[in-house]
Amino acid sequence: MAATAQARVARPLVPVFDEPAIPASLDRVVVAIPAFNEAAFISRVVADVVHLGFDCVVIDDGSTDETGAIARRAGASVVRHSITLGQGGALQTGIEWALARGADVIVTFDADGQHRAADIAALIDGLRSRDADFALGSRFLGNAVNMPRLRGLLLRAAIWFTRLETGMNVTDTHNGLRAMTRRGAAALGLRQNGMAHASEILHEIADSKLPWVEVPVTIDYSPETLAKGQSGLDFVAILVDLLMGRLAR
């Protein structure tokens, strides 16, 4: 996903879900994967999730490659944006899609291969065992494989800022691997379409007063994912976006 931090209050379009909503079933888990031009990774990512028995929806955020078609062949449901909204907009679409289909638990998962499908079960267990509405993946409680030192320093600066802003004593931020109950998902309404949505989610969790936990997870860094990730300037832009948004509340 592009690392552009851009706020939009209203979406230029609302995706049409062409399948009817179904009644909630016990412990139905939907894994929502926002994707933009991830043809090189999406087949393996979807296959890993589906292999574990989870329903999977890929939100094709206006890709110009075969991301959507490949994801569908790998076993995912696919919702396509006709234009690119950004990762926050794609996640909001995925959450709405899952809620409309009776999901009890929604897991957000990156499309670039950084996340491990095996961690999904740990997130769900975190919700159940701690009676929480949000389980936040933490690479600093778990593992960050091949993470560059500068990336770690930038993330720790973002963690400090997030603690100061939200009052949440988190150990990680801007980690897209998380799980939420139906009640938790319904409390979210993302308006940050770009990468700043990750901090916005934490703000909304804090405002909701719903219980949350952190769960150790593993993040795998590769040259490909690092090339697509956030730079230092992107982090500055995200912080400015969030500060302006907070002042406007």
C-alpha positions in Angstrom: 0.0 0.0 0.0 1.2 3.5 -0.7 2.5 5.3 2.4 0.7 8.6 1.7 -1.0 10.1 4.7 -4.2 11.8 3.4 -7.4 12.6 5.3 -10.8 12.5 3.7 -13.9 13.0 5.6 -16.2 11.6 2.9 -15.5 8.7 0.5 -15.9 9.4 -3.2 -17.7 6.1 -3.6 -19.3 3.4 -1.5 -18.5 -0.2 -2.7 -21.6 -2.2 -3.5 -21.6 -5.6 -1.7 -23.3 -8.0 -4.1 -23.9 -10.7 -1.6 -26.7 -10.6 1.0 -25.9 -10.2 4.6 -26.1 -13.5 6.6 -27.0 -14.1 10.2 -24.1 -14.1 12.7 -22.7 -17.5 13.3 -20.8 -18.6 16.3 -17.2 -17.5 16.2 -17.2 -16.6 12.6 -13.8 -15.0 11.8 -13.2 -12.8 8.7 -9.7 -11.8 7.8 -9.7 -8.4 5.9 -6.7 -7.8 3.7 -6.3 -4.3 2.0 -4.2 -4.6 -1.2 -2.9 -2.3 -3.8 -0.7 -3.8 -6.6 0.2 -6.8 -4.5 0.1 -9.4 -7.3 3.6 -10.7 -6.3 2.5 -11.6 -2.8 -1.3 -11.9 -2.6 -1.6 -15.5 -3.7 0.6 -16.9 -0.9 -0.9 -14.5 1.7 -4.4 -15.6 0.9 -3.5 -19.3 0.7 -1.9 -19.2 4.1 -5.0 -17.6 5.7 -7.5 -19.9 3.9 -5.4 -23.0 4.7 -6.1 -22.3 8.4 -9.8 -22.3 7.8 -10.5 -18.6 8.0 -12.8 -16.6 5.7 -10.8 -14.0 3.8 -11.8 -10.8 1.9 -9.3 -8.9 -0.1 -10.1 -5.2 -0.7 -8.5 -4.5 -4.1 -7.9 -0.7 -3.7 -7.9 0.2 -7.4 -4.9 -2.0 -8.3 -3.5 -1.7 -11.8 -2.2 -5.2 -11.8 -3.9 -8.6 -11.3 -4.2 -8.4 -7.5 -7.9 -9.0 -7.4 -8.1 -11.8 -9.9 -5.1 -13.7 -8.2 -6.7 -13.2 -4.8 -10.0 -14.7 -6.0 -8.3 -17.7 -7.5 -6.4 -18.2 -4.2 -9.7 -18.5 -2.3 -10.6 -15.0 -1.2 -13.7 -13.0 -1.6 -12.8 -9.7 -3.4 -14.2 -6.2 -3.1 -12.8 -3.7 -5.6 -12.5 0.0 -5.3 -12.8 1.7 -8.7 -10.3 4.3 -7.5 -7.5 4.1 -4.9 -8.6 5.3 -1.5 -5.6 4.3 0.6 -5.1 1.6 3.2 -7.4 3.3 5.8 -10.3 3.5 3.3 -9.7 -0.1 2.2 -9.8 -1.3 5.8 -13.0 0.5 6.5 -14.6 -1.2 3.5 -13.3 -4.6 4.7 -14.7 -4.0 8.2 -18.1 -3.0 6.8 -18.1 -6.0 4.5 -17.4 -8.4 7.3 -20.0 -6.8 9.6 -22.6 -7.1 6.9 -21.8 -10.8 6.7 -22.2 -11.6 10.4 -18.6 -11.7 11.4 -18.0 -12.2 15.1 -14.3 -11.4 14.8 -12.5 -9.3 12.2 -8.8 -9.6 11.7 -6.8 -7.0 9.7 -3.9 -8.4 7.8 -1.3 -6.9 5.4 -1.0 -8.1 1.8 2.7 -7.8 1.4 3.8 -11.0 3.3 5.0 -9.3 6.5 2.5 -11.0 8.7 2.3 -14.6 9.6 -1.1 -16.3 9.4 -0.2 -18.5 12.4 -0.5 -15.4 14.6 -4.2 -15.0 13.9 -5.1 -17.8 16.4 -3.1 -16.0 19.1 -4.9 -12.7 18.4 -8.3 -14.5 18.7 -7.2 -16.2 21.9 -6.2 -12.8 23.3 -9.8 -11.6 22.7 -11.3 -14.6 24.3 -9.0 -15.2 27.3 -8.9 -11.5 28.3 -12.5 -10.7 27.4 -11.3 -7.9 25.2 -12.8 -6.2 22.2 -9.4 -5.5 20.5 -6.2 -7.6 20.3 -3.3 -5.6 19.0 -0.3 -7.3 17.5 3.0 -6.2 18.9 6.3 -6.9 17.2 8.2 -5.6 20.2 6.6 -8.2 22.5 7.2 -10.8 19.8 9.7 -10.6 16.9 10.7 -8.2 14.2 12.8 -10.3 11.7 15.4 -8.2 9.8 13.9 -4.9 10.9 16.4 -2.1 10.1 17.7 -0.1 13.1 16.3 3.2 11.8 12.9 1.7 11.3 12.9 0.5 14.9 13.9 4.0 16.2 11.1 5.6 14.1 8.6 3.2 15.4 9.6 3.7 19.0 9.2 7.5 18.5 5.7 6.9 17.2 5.0 4.7 20.2 6.0 7.5 22.5 3.7 9.9 20.6 0.8 7.4 20.7 1.1 6.9 24.4 1.1 10.6 25.0 -1.8 11.2 22.7 -4.1 8.3 23.6 -3.1 7.4 27.2 -2.7 3.8 26.0 0.4 2.1 27.2 1.1 0.3 24.0 4.3 -1.3 23.0 3.8 -1.0 19.2 2.0 1.2 16.8 1.4 1.2 13.0 1.1 -2.6 13.2 -1.6 -3.7 10.8 -2.0 -7.1 12.4 -4.9 -6.9 14.8 -8.2 -8.5 15.7 -11.5 -7.1 17.0 -14.9 -8.3 18.1 -18.0 -7.3 16.3 -18.7 -4.7 19.0 -15.2 -3.3 18.7 -15.4 -3.1 14.9 -18.7 -1.3 15.1 -17.1 1.4 17.3 -14.6 2.2 14.5 -15.3 4.7 11.7 -12.0 5.4 9.9 -11.7 8.8 8.2 -7.9 8.7 7.6 -7.6 7.0 4.2 -3.8 6.9 4.2 -1.3 5.3 6.6 -2.3 7.5 9.5 -5.3 5.2 9.9 -3.2 3.0 12.1 -2.8 5.7 14.7 -6.4 6.8 14.2 -7.6 3.3 15.2 -5.7 3.6 18.5 -7.4 6.9 19.1 -10.8 5.4 18.5 -10.1 2.4 20.7 -9.1 4.8 23.5 -12.2 6.9 23.0 -14.4 3.8 22.9 -13.4 2.8 26.4 -13.6 -0.8 25.2 -11.1 -3.3 26.6 -7.9 -4.1 24.6 -4.9 -6.3 24.9 -1.6 -6.7 23.1 -0.4 -10.0 21.7 3.1 -10.9 20.6 3.4 -11.4 16.8 6.1 -11.7 14.3 6.8 -9.2 11.5 9.0 -10.3 8.6 10.9 -7.6 6.8 12.3 -8.1 3.3 13.8 -5.7 0.7 10.4 -5.7 -1.1 8.4 -4.8 1.9 10.9 -2.2 3.1 10.8 -0.5 -0.3 7.0 -0.1 0.0 7.1 0.9 3.6 7.1 4.2 5.5 10.0 6.5 5.3 11.0 9.1 8.0 9.2 11.8 6.1 6.1 9.7 5.9 6.1 9.4 9.7 6.3 13.2 10.1 3.4 13.6 7.7 1.4 11.1 9.6 2.0 12.8 12.9 1.0 16.2 11.4 -2.2 14.7 10.0 -3.1 13.2 13.4 -2.3 16.4 15.3 -4.5 18.5 12.9 -7.2 15.9 13.1 -7.1 15.9 16.9 -7.2 19.7 17.1 -10.3 19.7 14.8 -12.3 17.4 17.2 
